[in-house]
Amino acid sequence: MAAGKEIRTKIKSVENTCKITKAMEMVAASKMRKAQERMKAARPYAEKIAHVATHLAYAHTEYKHPFVIARDTVKRVGLIVITSDKGLCGGLNTNVLRVVVSQMKQWEAAGVGIDVTALGNKGLGFMQRLGANVASQLTGLGDTPHMDKLIGPVKIMLDAYLEGRIDALYIVYNRFINTMKQEPTLTQLLPLVQMEDAEEATLKTHWDYIYEPDAKPVVDEMLMRYIESLVYQGVAENIACEQSARMVAMKAASDNAKDVIGELKLIYNKTRQAAITKELSEIVAGAAAV
C-alpha cells in the first residue's frame, strides 16, 4: 500500500492548503467591506474637486497656475503606478501593469521619456525588472491609505512638473466597479484636462470666481488638494479592488482544492480496492493449489 500512503499524504497536504485559502478568503471578505466603505466615502469628494479644478481651466483670472497651462511639446512624462504590496489576488496587478506597458511603448515610440513613481511593492518590482527610471517609490501601504505617506513620493513628481523636467503627469490604478470586476484606469492629472461634453463647452466662457484674499494662494492650495484627493482616491480604489480580487481568487482556490481532494479520494479508494482484490485472489489461488 505504498501508493495508497502517498495518496493519503497528498490528500492531507491539499486539505491543509484548502484550510489556508478558506481563511484568507474570510479575511479578505472582512477587509473588502471596510475598503469599499472607505472608497465610496472618498469618491464623491474626489469627483467634485476634480470638477471644480477643471473649471479653473475656463475661469478668467489674472493668475494661471502652471498646473492648468498645457505645454507646447511633451518631451517627458511622469507616471504614478498604483499596485498592491501582496499577491494572491488573481490578475489584478497583471491587468494594470499590462496597461502601463502598452502606454509606455507608445510613449517610447514617440520619443517621449518616462519617469515612474511606484506605489506598491508589485509595481515597484516590475518597474525595476523592466529597467524603468523610478523617480520615487512607496511600499507597505497597508489596508488603510494615509495621505501623509502618499504625498512624499507624489511631490517629487509635482516638483518635476513645476521645474519643467516633465511635461505631463498620469496616474494608473484599478478602478472598483463591483466585487467581480475591476477596471485598469489611466488618467491624466497634469495639465488639467478640459471637459469635452457639450454642456460644459457652452458654459466655458462663463466660468469665473471671486477670490478672497487673493487668487494665487487660493488656487495653489486648491490644486494641491486636487492632486492629493485623486492620488488618495486611486489608492483607496486599488485597495478595495485588491481585497475583492483576493476574496474571489481564494474562493476559486478553495473550490479547486475540494475538487482535487475528491479526485484523490476516488483514486485512493480504487487503489485500495485493487489491493484487497489482489490479496483475495492470491488467497483463493493458494487454497485451490492445496
Backbone bond lengths (Angstrom), bond angles and torsions (degrees), N, CA, C in turn:
res aa  C-N    CA-C-N  psi(-1)  N-CA   C-N-CA  omega(-1)  CA-C   N-CA-C  phi
1 M - - - 1.479 - - 1.529 111.15 -
2 A 1.342 114.69 29.06 1.464 117.47 179.08 1.516 110.45 -61.29
3 A 1.359 115.67 -40.34 1.467 119.52 179.65 1.520 110.59 -64.75
4 G 1.333 116.25 -39.80 1.457 120.29 179.02 1.515 112.08 -63.46
5 K 1.324 117.85 -36.43 1.469 121.09 178.48 1.519 110.90 -66.70
6 E 1.339 116.65 -39.80 1.464 120.35 177.97 1.529 110.85 -63.34
7 I 1.321 116.12 -41.00 1.471 119.77 179.62 1.519 110.39 -65.81
8 R 1.345 117.40 -40.87 1.475 120.08 177.60 1.529 110.74 -61.24
9 T 1.344 116.47 -38.15 1.467 120.22 178.07 1.528 110.97 -64.68
10 K 1.340 116.50 -41.14 1.459 120.65 177.76 1.519 111.01 -63.97
11 I 1.331 116.29 -42.52 1.469 120.15 179.47 1.519 110.29 -60.83
12 K 1.328 117.01 -44.13 1.467 120.79 179.50 1.527 110.93 -63.13
13 S 1.331 116.99 -40.06 1.464 121.14 179.46 1.524 111.41 -63.87
14 V 1.336 116.65 -45.24 1.467 120.36 179.81 1.523 110.64 -66.20
15 E 1.332 117.46 -37.34 1.468 120.53 177.82 1.527 110.90 -62.48
16 N 1.336 117.19 -41.00 1.464 120.58 177.14 1.529 111.05 -63.87
17 T 1.339 116.68 -40.91 1.470 120.69 176.56 1.519 110.57 -62.14
18 C 1.322 116.43 -41.16 1.469 121.09 179.96 1.525 111.33 -62.44
19 K 1.334 116.87 -38.14 1.470 119.92 177.33 1.526 110.74 -62.90
20 I 1.333 116.28 -40.86 1.469 120.58 -179.04 1.530 110.32 -65.90
21 T 1.341 116.56 -48.35 1.468 119.57 -178.66 1.525 111.31 -64.57
22 K 1.308 117.62 -35.14 1.474 120.23 177.79 1.514 110.62 -66.15
23 A 1.342 116.86 -41.82 1.463 120.21 177.90 1.526 111.07 -64.32
24 M 1.342 117.00 -42.28 1.463 120.61 178.60 1.524 111.08 -64.58
25 E 1.325 116.84 -35.97 1.468 120.17 177.01 1.526 111.16 -62.29
26 M 1.321 117.53 -43.15 1.463 121.58 -178.99 1.526 110.97 -68.22
27 V 1.333 116.88 -39.77 1.471 120.36 178.05 1.524 110.48 -64.56
28 A 1.341 116.36 -43.97 1.461 120.55 179.72 1.526 111.26 -64.08
29 A 1.337 117.30 -36.82 1.461 120.57 178.75 1.526 111.19 -64.24
30 S 1.341 115.84 -39.27 1.465 119.80 178.12 1.526 111.54 -67.12
31 K 1.337 115.99 -45.16 1.463 120.16 179.55 1.524 111.59 -68.18
32 M 1.328 116.79 -32.54 1.462 121.20 -177.78 1.523 110.76 -61.86
33 R 1.318 116.69 -42.38 1.462 119.79 -178.83 1.527 111.00 -61.23
34 K 1.325 117.20 -45.20 1.460 120.47 179.13 1.523 111.58 -66.43
35 A 1.333 116.35 -40.06 1.468 120.14 -179.66 1.527 110.59 -65.75
36 Q 1.322 117.13 -38.75 1.466 120.08 179.07 1.524 111.14 -66.91
37 E 1.316 117.56 -40.17 1.468 120.58 177.64 1.522 110.79 -63.09
38 R 1.330 117.12 -41.53 1.467 121.29 179.04 1.524 110.65 -65.28
39 M 1.323 116.05 -42.87 1.460 120.97 -179.29 1.531 111.12 -65.77
40 K 1.337 117.12 -44.16 1.467 120.57 -178.92 1.533 111.62 -67.84
41 A 1.332 116.75 -31.20 1.466 119.78 178.36 1.533 111.08 -70.64
42 A 1.332 117.54 -33.33 1.465 120.82 -177.65 1.527 112.66 -85.25
43 R 1.327 117.96 -22.79 1.468 120.68 -173.73 1.530 113.51 -61.38
44 P 1.349 121.14 -45.82 1.477 119.25 -179.74 1.524 112.84 -60.36
45 Y 1.339 117.60 -39.71 1.466 120.58 179.43 1.518 110.57 -63.99
46 A 1.353 116.11 -45.01 1.467 119.93 -178.70 1.525 110.73 -63.07
47 E 1.332 117.00 -41.61 1.462 119.86 -179.80 1.520 111.31 -66.82
48 K 1.328 117.28 -39.54 1.468 120.49 -178.29 1.522 111.46 -69.29
49 I 1.323 117.40 -44.27 1.463 118.49 -178.29 1.527 110.22 -69.23
50 A 1.341 117.72 -31.20 1.464 119.78 174.43 1.524 110.29 -66.03
51 H 1.337 116.98 -37.17 1.463 122.04 178.26 1.531 110.27 -63.91
52 V 1.330 116.20 -46.72 1.467 120.47 -179.23 1.527 110.62 -66.93
53 A 1.345 116.36 -41.48 1.461 119.28 -179.72 1.524 111.29 -62.99
54 T 1.323 116.42 -37.26 1.463 119.64 178.92 1.524 111.28 -65.46
55 H 1.339 117.02 -33.48 1.461 120.41 178.37 1.526 111.87 -62.85
56 L 1.348 116.28 -25.21 1.465 118.44 179.40 1.532 111.34 -63.86
57 A 1.328 115.90 -26.45 1.460 118.38 177.49 1.528 111.03 -66.99
58 Y 1.337 116.82 -23.44 1.461 120.91 178.39 1.530 112.49 -96.14
59 A 1.321 116.96 -16.91 1.458 120.21 -172.76 1.532 110.77 -68.50
60 H 1.333 115.74 143.04 1.467 121.45 177.47 1.529 107.61 -95.83
61 T 1.298 116.13 96.05 1.458 120.18 -179.14 1.514 109.47 -132.29
62 E 1.338 115.19 155.35 1.453 119.36 -179.16 1.524 111.93 -73.51
63 Y 1.335 116.98 -13.37 1.466 120.49 -178.54 1.527 109.48 -116.18
64 K 1.308 116.41 124.00 1.463 122.03 176.16 1.524 108.77 -113.77
65 H 1.304 115.46 116.34 1.461 120.00 179.22 1.532 109.34 -70.65
66 P 1.350 117.90 145.10 1.466 119.61 178.65 1.523 113.80 -57.05
67 F 1.339 117.64 -24.72 1.462 120.29 -179.53 1.525 112.60 -67.44
68 V 1.335 117.91 -21.52 1.467 120.24 -177.12 1.534 111.90 -102.61
69 I 1.308 117.15 1.11 1.471 121.27 -178.85 1.526 108.70 -100.98
70 A 1.318 116.59 117.11 1.464 121.37 179.81 1.521 110.23 -76.38
71 R 1.310 116.78 141.34 1.466 122.02 178.10 1.536 109.93 -80.41
72 D 1.319 115.18 148.15 1.469 119.55 179.85 1.519 111.70 -65.22
73 T 1.306 116.29 -43.94 1.467 121.21 178.58 1.524 109.02 -128.27
74 V 1.313 115.52 144.86 1.469 121.58 178.56 1.521 108.02 -108.06
75 K 1.342 115.56 105.82 1.462 120.68 -178.89 1.524 112.09 -100.72
76 R 1.336 116.31 -24.54 1.458 120.03 -179.79 1.531 109.26 -149.95
77 V 1.308 116.88 140.01 1.463 121.10 -178.18 1.526 109.23 -124.01
78 G 1.323 115.07 157.05 1.453 122.02 173.02 1.519 109.24 -108.51
79 L 1.316 117.01 144.33 1.457 121.81 -177.62 1.522 109.33 -134.37
80 I 1.331 115.86 120.17 1.470 121.66 176.17 1.523 107.46 -96.71
81 V 1.333 116.63 114.87 1.462 122.78 -176.85 1.524 108.45 -106.03
82 I 1.342 116.19 119.51 1.463 121.71 -179.01 1.522 108.82 -108.36
83 T 1.333 116.40 119.08 1.467 122.16 176.37 1.522 108.15 -134.20
84 S 1.322 115.76 -178.05 1.461 120.28 178.51 1.534 109.87 -88.87
85 D 1.323 115.45 163.37 1.460 120.57 175.88 1.523 111.24 -84.59
86 K 1.333 116.52 -28.24 1.469 121.44 -174.82 1.520 109.77 -117.53
87 G 1.319 114.84 161.29 1.449 121.26 178.70 1.517 111.68 -96.26
88 L 1.331 116.13 -147.30 1.466 123.36 -179.19 1.532 111.37 57.50
89 C 1.324 116.21 39.33 1.466 120.05 178.55 1.531 109.83 -131.49
90 G 1.337 116.00 38.92 1.455 120.08 176.20 1.519 112.17 66.40
91 G 1.328 115.47 -142.65 1.460 120.50 -178.15 1.510 113.96 -94.64
92 L 1.341 117.89 22.60 1.463 121.43 -175.09 1.526 111.61 -58.91
93 N 1.324 117.01 -55.37 1.470 120.16 -178.30 1.526 111.52 -70.25
94 T 1.333 116.46 -35.69 1.466 120.08 179.66 1.525 110.93 -60.37
95 N 1.330 116.20 -41.95 1.471 119.87 -177.92 1.526 111.77 -64.77
96 V 1.336 117.10 -44.17 1.458 119.43 -177.48 1.527 110.38 -71.87
97 L 1.329 117.77 -35.45 1.464 119.99 178.96 1.533 111.26 -71.97
98 R 1.325 116.67 -27.42 1.470 119.39 174.60 1.522 110.49 -64.82
99 V 1.347 116.52 -40.52 1.467 120.80 176.48 1.530 110.09 -63.67
100 V 1.334 116.55 -41.22 1.464 121.20 179.65 1.530 111.00 -61.40
101 V 1.323 116.46 -47.25 1.471 120.46 -178.35 1.526 110.59 -63.44
102 S 1.331 116.73 -42.20 1.467 120.34 179.35 1.527 111.34 -60.68
103 Q 1.339 116.23 -44.11 1.460 119.78 -179.30 1.527 111.55 -69.53
104 M 1.327 116.58 -38.46 1.468 120.02 179.16 1.529 110.96 -63.92
105 K 1.324 117.05 -37.22 1.467 120.06 177.87 1.529 110.67 -63.73
106 Q 1.341 116.88 -39.01 1.467 120.08 178.33 1.529 110.68 -64.33
107 W 1.340 116.52 -44.11 1.465 119.91 179.10 1.525 111.07 -64.01
108 E 1.320 116.44 -44.30 1.472 119.63 -179.33 1.527 110.87 -63.68
109 A 1.335 116.83 -37.70 1.464 120.08 177.72 1.527 111.43 -63.91
110 A 1.345 116.01 -30.29 1.465 120.71 179.15 1.525 112.12 -88.31
111 G 1.327 117.81 2.06 1.454 121.52 179.42 1.515 114.22 77.84
112 V 1.321 117.25 24.42 1.468 122.07 -178.95 1.527 109.24 -97.77
113 G 1.330 116.87 129.44 1.456 121.48 177.00 1.514 111.38 -77.45
114 I 1.340 116.82 159.61 1.465 121.21 -173.52 1.523 109.68 -135.91
115 D 1.331 116.05 128.85 1.462 123.24 168.63 1.522 107.77 -112.23
116 V 1.321 116.81 139.41 1.464 121.48 -173.32 1.523 110.41 -119.93
117 T 1.336 115.51 136.34 1.463 122.47 166.14 1.519 107.20 -111.48
118 A 1.330 116.71 118.57 1.461 121.70 -176.15 1.526 109.60 -102.58
119 L 1.332 116.33 116.96 1.462 122.59 175.08 1.521 106.95 -108.44
120 G 1.328 116.92 102.65 1.456 120.87 -176.35 1.517 110.44 122.16
121 N 1.319 116.24 139.56 1.461 121.57 -173.82 1.522 112.50 -67.40
122 K 1.333 118.09 -37.05 1.462 121.08 -178.13 1.530 110.99 -65.29
123 G 1.323 116.28 -44.27 1.455 119.70 178.78 1.520 111.77 -66.68
124 L 1.344 117.22 -38.63 1.461 121.00 179.39 1.527 110.73 -62.75
125 G 1.337 116.61 -47.46 1.460 119.70 179.44 1.518 112.22 -61.90
126 F 1.326 116.69 -39.28 1.468 120.02 179.97 1.526 110.55 -66.44
127 M 1.324 117.28 -44.11 1.465 120.71 -179.02 1.532 111.63 -65.38
128 Q 1.312 117.21 -35.59 1.463 120.16 177.26 1.520 111.08 -67.69
129 R 1.333 116.21 -40.82 1.472 118.96 177.01 1.519 111.00 -67.27
130 L 1.334 116.69 -31.35 1.462 121.34 -179.59 1.531 111.97 -75.16
131 G 1.331 115.80 -17.44 1.465 119.94 -178.70 1.515 113.10 82.34
132 A 1.335 117.63 20.56 1.464 120.93 -179.76 1.527 109.93 -74.53
133 N 1.344 115.59 159.32 1.456 121.67 177.94 1.531 109.20 -83.69
134 V 1.326 117.25 98.47 1.465 122.21 -178.35 1.524 108.41 -86.47
135 A 1.337 116.06 106.41 1.461 120.80 -177.62 1.523 111.92 -78.40
136 S 1.333 117.03 -34.59 1.468 121.40 179.05 1.509 108.65 -154.63
137 Q 1.322 115.68 163.56 1.460 120.01 -175.43 1.522 110.16 -154.45
138 L 1.335 114.28 158.78 1.463 121.03 174.99 1.518 107.99 -153.28
139 T 1.326 116.38 124.90 1.461 122.02 176.02 1.526 108.43 -123.25
140 G 1.314 115.51 171.12 1.463 119.99 -178.17 1.519 112.22 70.75
141 L 1.332 117.10 45.16 1.461 120.65 -178.06 1.528 111.97 -66.88
142 G 1.333 117.25 -29.66 1.452 120.60 -179.05 1.517 111.88 77.20
143 D 1.329 115.66 -170.87 1.464 121.00 -178.78 1.520 112.59 -86.20
144 T 1.334 117.23 -17.20 1.465 121.62 -179.20 1.525 109.12 -124.15
145 P 1.337 118.44 117.37 1.471 119.72 179.93 1.525 111.54 -72.39
146 H 1.333 116.56 143.82 1.460 122.30 178.05 1.524 108.49 -124.73
147 M 1.335 115.59 126.68 1.456 120.70 -174.81 1.520 111.83 -64.55
148 D 1.328 118.00 -32.45 1.456 119.83 -178.18 1.533 111.41 -66.71
149 K 1.349 117.65 -25.85 1.457 120.62 175.47 1.526 111.32 -81.88
150 L 1.328 116.79 -34.93 1.460 120.84 -174.47 1.520 112.66 -75.51
151 I 1.338 117.05 -33.38 1.461 119.59 -169.84 1.524 112.31 -68.09
152 G 1.352 118.29 -26.86 1.467 120.75 -179.16 1.520 113.21 -60.39
153 P 1.351 118.04 -59.78 1.467 119.29 178.77 1.532 113.46 -61.72
154 V 1.339 116.62 -35.02 1.464 120.25 -178.62 1.530 110.42 -69.81
155 K 1.344 117.08 -35.52 1.468 120.49 -178.05 1.526 111.24 -64.13
156 I 1.318 117.08 -28.25 1.470 119.78 176.40 1.520 109.99 -61.60
157 M 1.336 116.20 -40.71 1.462 120.31 177.45 1.531 111.53 -69.52
158 L 1.327 117.03 -39.98 1.468 120.17 179.69 1.529 110.62 -64.40
159 D 1.329 116.93 -41.75 1.464 119.97 177.11 1.525 111.08 -63.44
160 A 1.333 116.31 -38.89 1.467 119.71 178.40 1.525 110.68 -63.56
161 Y 1.336 116.73 -36.54 1.467 119.61 178.37 1.524 111.15 -68.70
162 L 1.328 115.87 -43.99 1.464 119.50 -179.44 1.529 111.35 -65.33
163 E 1.337 117.05 -33.56 1.466 120.70 -179.62 1.525 112.76 -84.01
164 G 1.340 116.44 -4.30 1.460 119.82 177.54 1.508 115.05 84.91
165 R 1.336 117.80 9.05 1.467 119.64 179.37 1.523 111.63 -76.67
166 I 1.327 117.68 -24.13 1.461 121.84 170.35 1.528 107.70 -129.04
167 D 1.325 116.01 153.59 1.465 121.06 -175.07 1.520 113.16 -109.66
168 A 1.317 117.93 -7.70 1.466 121.91 178.16 1.519 107.95 -157.62
169 L 1.326 115.80 154.88 1.460 121.36 -179.62 1.520 108.85 -133.09
170 Y 1.327 115.60 129.73 1.461 122.09 -179.47 1.517 109.68 -123.19
171 I 1.335 115.45 157.77 1.459 121.54 175.55 1.520 108.29 -132.42
172 V 1.316 116.76 138.62 1.467 121.43 179.53 1.524 108.39 -129.89
173 Y 1.321 115.50 133.15 1.462 121.69 -177.87 1.522 108.62 -159.00
174 N 1.329 116.72 173.68 1.457 121.82 175.32 1.522 109.20 -92.16
175 R 1.325 116.79 123.18 1.457 121.96 178.02 1.525 108.98 -91.89
176 F 1.321 115.22 132.12 1.468 120.78 -177.79 1.532 109.80 -78.26
177 I 1.328 116.50 120.66 1.456 122.16 175.49 1.529 109.35 -101.17
178 N 1.308 116.35 -58.04 1.465 122.42 171.66 1.526 107.51 -155.57
179 T 1.325 116.48 -175.96 1.462 120.18 -174.93 1.519 112.38 -60.96
180 M 1.317 116.85 -31.87 1.459 120.91 -176.53 1.530 113.16 -95.33
181 K 1.332 117.93 -9.78 1.462 119.70 -173.89 1.521 110.57 -134.47
182 Q 1.331 115.67 127.10 1.460 122.87 174.17 1.536 107.88 -128.69
183 E 1.304 116.32 133.16 1.463 120.82 -171.35 1.524 111.27 -113.29
184 P 1.340 119.29 118.88 1.475 120.64 174.63 1.526 110.21 -62.77
185 T 1.336 116.33 130.93 1.465 121.41 -174.07 1.515 110.20 -128.93
186 L 1.331 116.27 129.27 1.461 122.86 175.01 1.520 108.13 -112.31
187 T 1.334 117.13 119.36 1.460 122.42 -174.88 1.522 109.90 -126.69
188 Q 1.325 116.57 139.97 1.462 121.27 175.31 1.528 109.36 -86.10
189 L 1.324 115.56 122.95 1.463 121.19 177.29 1.526 111.62 -88.95
190 L 1.335 115.46 -47.41 1.464 120.95 -176.87 1.523 109.67 -134.97
191 P 1.325 117.64 143.08 1.464 126.09 -10.08 1.528 111.22 -68.19
192 L 1.320 116.33 163.58 1.457 120.94 -178.08 1.523 110.53 -59.12
193 V 1.319 116.01 130.81 1.462 121.53 -178.94 1.518 108.65 -88.54
194 Q 1.311 116.05 126.88 1.459 119.85 178.48 1.520 110.13 -75.18
195 M 1.327 115.44 146.17 1.456 120.85 -180.00 1.520 110.89 -69.11
196 E 1.333 115.18 145.27 1.449 120.33 -174.38 1.531 113.60 -107.93
197 D 1.328 117.55 -8.00 1.466 117.43 -174.89 1.526 110.53 -71.33
198 A 1.316 115.19 159.53 1.468 121.55 -171.81 1.522 112.08 -63.90
199 E 1.340 116.79 -38.65 1.462 119.39 -177.46 1.519 111.54 -62.99
200 E 1.346 116.53 -44.27 1.456 119.29 179.34 1.530 110.97 -68.66
201 A 1.324 116.40 -34.32 1.463 119.48 179.92 1.527 111.28 -62.62
202 T 1.333 116.58 -34.22 1.465 119.33 179.28 1.516 111.84 -75.08
203 L 1.329 117.20 -22.03 1.465 120.58 -177.06 1.522 113.58 -100.51
204 K 1.329 117.39 -1.78 1.458 118.83 -169.77 1.530 112.79 -64.57
205 T 1.319 117.95 -22.71 1.459 119.33 179.50 1.520 111.92 -85.47
206 H 1.345 117.58 -4.36 1.460 120.38 -174.83 1.521 113.74 -106.19
207 W 1.340 117.03 -9.57 1.454 117.83 -176.92 1.528 109.70 -73.33
208 D 1.315 115.81 123.07 1.454 121.48 175.24 1.523 108.05 -156.54
209 Y 1.318 116.34 156.63 1.454 121.35 -175.83 1.522 109.36 -136.88
210 I 1.320 114.74 155.61 1.468 121.73 171.51 1.527 106.74 -106.04
211 Y 1.309 116.76 122.70 1.460 121.60 -173.88 1.521 110.17 -103.13
212 E 1.324 115.64 138.50 1.456 122.19 178.11 1.521 107.95 -138.23
213 P 1.320 121.21 120.39 1.463 126.74 7.37 1.527 114.25 -83.32
214 D 1.373 116.94 -28.60 1.458 119.12 -176.32 1.528 107.73 -151.97
215 A 1.319 116.57 157.24 1.457 120.39 -175.71 1.526 111.90 -66.13
216 K 1.332 117.59 -41.93 1.462 119.90 -172.43 1.523 113.51 -61.02
217 P 1.345 120.80 -54.94 1.471 118.77 -178.68 1.532 112.91 -63.71
218 V 1.346 116.49 -35.31 1.466 119.09 -179.44 1.526 110.61 -66.96
219 V 1.324 116.50 -48.12 1.465 120.67 -178.03 1.532 110.67 -66.71
220 D 1.328 116.96 -42.02 1.464 120.22 179.28 1.524 111.19 -58.35
221 E 1.321 115.66 -47.33 1.465 120.18 -178.13 1.530 110.93 -67.31
222 M 1.320 116.71 -41.55 1.456 120.23 -177.59 1.530 111.65 -65.69
223 L 1.319 117.01 -41.09 1.464 119.38 -179.27 1.528 112.09 -70.87
224 M 1.326 117.36 -30.54 1.464 119.67 173.40 1.524 110.05 -65.84
225 R 1.331 116.53 -41.39 1.472 120.36 176.80 1.527 110.40 -63.78
226 Y 1.324 116.16 -34.77 1.464 120.99 177.96 1.533 110.63 -61.45
227 I 1.331 116.53 -48.61 1.460 119.91 179.66 1.527 110.66 -63.83
228 E 1.331 116.35 -45.37 1.463 120.71 -179.37 1.519 111.53 -59.72
229 S 1.330 116.43 -44.84 1.464 119.91 -176.90 1.517 111.58 -65.87
230 L 1.345 117.56 -39.38 1.461 119.49 -179.50 1.522 111.86 -70.24
231 V 1.324 117.65 -37.34 1.464 120.23 176.92 1.530 110.07 -67.68
232 Y 1.337 116.28 -44.23 1.470 119.89 177.95 1.522 110.79 -60.82
233 Q 1.337 116.19 -43.54 1.455 119.94 179.82 1.519 111.09 -63.21
234 G 1.350 116.73 -40.29 1.462 119.88 178.11 1.520 111.91 -61.35
235 V 1.338 117.08 -42.37 1.463 120.73 179.02 1.530 110.44 -67.37
236 A 1.349 117.06 -42.34 1.466 120.67 179.60 1.531 110.88 -63.05
237 E 1.321 116.30 -41.99 1.470 120.07 178.27 1.530 109.86 -63.33
238 N 1.325 117.14 -42.82 1.462 120.73 -177.32 1.525 111.20 -66.14
239 I 1.333 117.80 -36.77 1.464 120.68 178.47 1.521 110.31 -66.79
240 A 1.339 117.36 -41.98 1.464 120.68 176.81 1.530 110.57 -61.94
241 C 1.334 116.00 -40.95 1.469 120.23 177.39 1.528 111.01 -64.33
242 E 1.334 115.96 -40.99 1.462 120.20 -178.66 1.522 111.34 -60.58
243 Q 1.338 116.96 -48.04 1.457 119.80 -178.44 1.525 111.48 -66.43
244 S 1.334 117.40 -38.35 1.464 120.47 178.12 1.524 110.43 -64.46
245 A 1.341 115.90 -46.59 1.462 119.90 -179.32 1.527 110.99 -64.49
246 R 1.342 117.30 -38.04 1.465 119.84 179.83 1.523 110.66 -67.26
247 M 1.336 117.37 -40.47 1.458 119.83 178.93 1.536 110.66 -61.32
248 V 1.328 116.40 -45.23 1.470 120.81 179.88 1.531 110.55 -64.88
249 A 1.342 116.69 -43.26 1.461 120.45 -178.83 1.530 111.55 -65.06
250 M 1.327 117.37 -41.34 1.456 120.42 179.98 1.527 111.59 -70.25
251 K 1.323 117.25 -32.94 1.478 119.71 175.62 1.521 109.90 -65.96
252 A 1.331 116.54 -42.50 1.467 120.28 177.49 1.526 110.50 -63.11
253 A 1.344 116.57 -39.72 1.464 120.41 179.33 1.530 111.08 -65.35
254 S 1.334 116.15 -40.72 1.472 119.96 178.54 1.523 110.99 -64.35
255 D 1.333 116.43 -42.87 1.472 120.16 178.98 1.528 110.84 -63.76
256 N 1.325 116.73 -42.18 1.467 120.22 178.03 1.521 111.52 -64.10
257 A 1.336 116.50 -38.73 1.466 120.21 178.83 1.528 110.81 -63.24
258 K 1.327 116.24 -39.87 1.477 119.73 178.01 1.524 110.76 -64.28
259 D 1.335 116.65 -38.99 1.472 119.88 177.35 1.524 110.79 -64.17
260 V 1.337 116.48 -42.36 1.466 120.57 179.48 1.526 110.39 -64.14
261 I 1.332 116.65 -41.38 1.466 120.27 178.75 1.520 110.58 -61.09
262 G 1.329 116.91 -42.90 1.462 120.66 178.41 1.526 111.96 -61.62
263 E 1.322 116.93 -42.09 1.463 120.45 179.20 1.529 111.27 -66.53
264 L 1.349 116.51 -41.82 1.460 119.79 179.94 1.528 111.75 -65.99
265 K 1.327 117.20 -38.35 1.469 120.31 177.87 1.526 110.87 -64.86
266 L 1.325 116.56 -38.20 1.458 120.17 177.38 1.529 110.64 -63.77
267 I 1.344 115.57 -44.67 1.469 119.68 177.98 1.534 110.70 -62.92
268 Y 1.343 116.06 -41.22 1.476 120.08 179.55 1.519 110.92 -62.17
269 N 1.327 116.43 -44.99 1.468 119.82 -179.15 1.528 111.08 -64.44
270 K 1.340 116.47 -39.04 1.468 119.39 177.90 1.522 110.71 -65.60
271 T 1.347 116.76 -41.99 1.465 120.79 179.39 1.525 110.56 -64.11
272 R 1.313 116.63 -42.62 1.472 121.56 179.86 1.520 110.69 -64.46
273 Q 1.330 115.97 -43.51 1.460 119.34 179.66 1.521 111.51 -64.87
274 A 1.345 115.46 -37.93 1.462 118.91 178.27 1.520 111.11 -64.13
275 A 1.343 116.55 -39.11 1.463 120.22 179.31 1.523 110.98 -66.09
276 I 1.337 116.59 -41.02 1.473 120.66 178.94 1.527 110.24 -64.40
277 T 1.334 115.42 -44.30 1.469 119.70 179.54 1.523 111.14 -61.20
278 K 1.336 116.43 -40.40 1.457 120.41 179.31 1.523 111.25 -63.36
279 E 1.341 116.73 -43.37 1.465 120.18 -179.92 1.524 110.86 -64.09
280 L 1.332 116.75 -41.90 1.462 119.69 178.80 1.530 110.80 -62.89
281 S 1.321 115.59 -40.61 1.467 119.42 179.56 1.524 110.59 -62.62
282 E 1.327 116.66 -41.00 1.469 120.28 179.37 1.531 110.52 -65.02
283 I 1.354 116.17 -40.62 1.481 119.12 179.54 1.515 110.94 -64.27
284 V 1.323 116.99 -44.90 1.459 121.55 -179.96 1.523 110.30 -63.62
285 A 1.344 116.19 -42.64 1.476 119.98 -179.54 1.537 109.64 -63.60
286 G 1.346 117.05 -39.99 1.460 120.28 179.38 1.519 112.21 -65.52
287 A 1.351 115.72 -41.92 1.463 120.15 179.57 1.518 110.04 -64.72
288 A 1.322 117.70 -40.18 1.467 120.83 -179.81 1.523 110.74 -66.24
289 A 1.325 117.83 -35.41 1.456 121.45 -179.64 1.523 110.42 -68.04
290 V 1.336 117.75 -35.46 1.473 121.81 179.04 1.531 109.55 -69.75
